[in-house]
Amino acid sequence: MQSIAGERVFAGMKRVAHAQRTPEELLREAVVLLKKVVPFEGYAASVMDPLSGVPTGPMVFNREMGGREDVRFFFEHIYFEDDVNEYGWMARKGLATARLSDGTGGRLERALRYREFGRPRGFGHEMRAAMTMDGELWGGLCLAREKGDPDFSAKEAAFIEGILPHLTAGLRAAALRSGTGSRTSDGEPIGVLVLDRRGQVAQRAGGMDRWLEELGMRKPYREDGSDLPEAVWALVGMLKRTLAPRKGEDESMVPHLHVRGRSGRWLSLQASIGKGQDGSATQTVVVAAPSGPRELARINVAAYGLSEREREIANLVLRAHSTRQISRALYISESTVQGHLSHVFEKVGVRSRRELLKRLFFSSFPPEENASPTRPP
């Protein structure tokens, strides 16, 4: 992989991920770019349900992977039976990429999907990539090479891992834009703000006026954008920095923010590139909506001052894991899980898992406003 080619592809990936794309367009364009620096013959990419971690479509794949009848066969007979480098397992382990050779100890035939699907189609080595954000799985990518070709290298895996945060952010933004039309699943309006190349307001649509007021903006609004809230300009700056050439830690920055409004509720904002009337990418599009229950849960987990281990356990509780499942996932005893969970209850000010879920999922206010009997020091 040549560094110059890699840099160009990386820059192209960021522009695609943060542009106005449908999930299918995003995945197709990403695969085309990726193949310029990471060789492969077969691929399959899919959008995942972030709650269940199961592919929901759209799914994109090339003819080497077969046709629609092959997709049906794969999901009916293989996907839910094969546990080697399973996407949900990768998300729980924090693994961005995983090679089939590592998951099988070098014996690819140990994997059901290799025996029943990959090998009959002439494939050998395989690598999967999990598109996760905050522990939620938004997409999955599987790359396969012809039998006899060398395995995927550590350098190739590192390159893919570098682009995954941007692809994940793109899928998440696309879901917000197109998943429920102009409203969230709770019926709240989604706001859209479009800024031209000079930073002036070109359009406000949906519930954007409402969310701008939540962020501290007062009517009458200035069309030149000079009175826009700080959070909007922070997003614009993040997007510009994201699209700039790679600079160390900045390469994983994504233009997405959670902001607490004047009423106390949390809002989620994300910026992307939009096209002007001439078709050029000269606009900045900011989408705003109330943070959903799972986003509130993550914010509240952070706000209650839980330790790293307590956060891990709380997040697994939020995913409906039992004590035994948590014990196995974290390689600790069930009694240790219960001990940590007791500390979580004490800090959050609840007495049961049910109360914990209610407090973390549906409370928009920080700990000091929840009147909890016990607060972290």
WOQUIRA-V107722 format. One record per backbone hydrogen bond with DSSP energy under -0.5 kcal/mol. NH is the residue of the N-H (numbers start at 0). CO is the residue of the C=O. Records with the same first field share a line. If there is no record, write none. Layout:
# WOQUIRA-V107722
NH = CO + CO
This chain:
# WOQUIRA-V107722
5 = 1
6 = 2
7 = 3
8 = 4
9 = 5
10 = 6
11 = 7
12 = 8
13 = 9
14 = 10
15 = 11
16 = 12
17 = 13
18 = 15
19 = 272
20 = 18
25 = 21
26 = 22
27 = 23
28 = 24
29 = 25
30 = 26
31 = 27
32 = 28
33 = 29
34 = 30
35 = 32
36 = 33
37 = 33
40 = 143
41 = 143
43 = 141
44 = 59
45 = 139
46 = 57
47 = 137
48 = 53
49 = 47
52 = 48
55 = 46
56 = 46
59 = 44
61 = 42
64 = 61
65 = 62
69 = 66
70 = 66
71 = 67
72 = 68
73 = 69
74 = 70
75 = 71
76 = 72
77 = 73
78 = 73
80 = 77
81 = 77
82 = 80
84 = 82
85 = 82
89 = 85
90 = 86
91 = 87
92 = 88
93 = 89 + 90
94 = 89
95 = 93
97 = 127
99 = 125
102 = 98
103 = 99
104 = 101
105 = 100
106 = 103
107 = 105
109 = 106
110 = 107
114 = 110
115 = 111
116 = 112
117 = 112
118 = 113
120 = 116 + 117
121 = 118
122 = 117
123 = 144
126 = 142
127 = 97
128 = 140
129 = 95
130 = 128 + 138
131 = 129
132 = 135
135 = 132
137 = 130 + 135
138 = 130
139 = 45
140 = 128
141 = 43
142 = 126
143 = 41
144 = 124
146 = 121
148 = 145
156 = 152
157 = 153
158 = 154
159 = 155
160 = 156
161 = 157
162 = 158 + 159
163 = 159
164 = 160
165 = 162
166 = 162
167 = 163
168 = 164
169 = 165
170 = 166
171 = 167
172 = 168
173 = 169
174 = 170
175 = 171
176 = 172
177 = 173
178 = 174
182 = 179
183 = 187
186 = 183
189 = 181
190 = 287
191 = 204
192 = 285
193 = 202
194 = 283
195 = 199
198 = 195
200 = 222
201 = 193
202 = 193
204 = 191
206 = 189
207 = 204
210 = 206
211 = 207
212 = 208
213 = 209
214 = 210
215 = 212
216 = 211
222 = 220
224 = 221
227 = 224
231 = 228
232 = 228
233 = 229
234 = 230
235 = 231
236 = 232
237 = 233
238 = 234
239 = 235
240 = 236
241 = 237
242 = 238
243 = 239 + 240
249 = 246
250 = 247
251 = 248
252 = 249
255 = 253
256 = 268
258 = 266
260 = 258 + 264
261 = 213
263 = 260
266 = 258
267 = 288
268 = 256
269 = 286
270 = 254
271 = 284
272 = 17
273 = 282
275 = 279
278 = 275
281 = 279
282 = 273
283 = 194
284 = 271
285 = 192 + 283
286 = 269 + 284
287 = 190
288 = 267
290 = 265
295 = 291
296 = 292
297 = 293
298 = 294
299 = 295
300 = 296
301 = 297
302 = 298
303 = 299
304 = 301
305 = 300
310 = 306
311 = 307
312 = 308
313 = 309
314 = 310
315 = 311
316 = 312
317 = 313
318 = 314
319 = 316
320 = 315
325 = 321
326 = 322
327 = 323
328 = 324
329 = 325
330 = 326
331 = 326
336 = 332
337 = 333
338 = 334
339 = 335
340 = 336
341 = 337
342 = 338
343 = 339
344 = 340
345 = 341
346 = 342
347 = 343
348 = 344
349 = 344
355 = 351
356 = 352
357 = 353
358 = 354
359 = 355
360 = 356
361 = 357
362 = 358
363 = 361
368 = 365
369 = 366
371 = 366
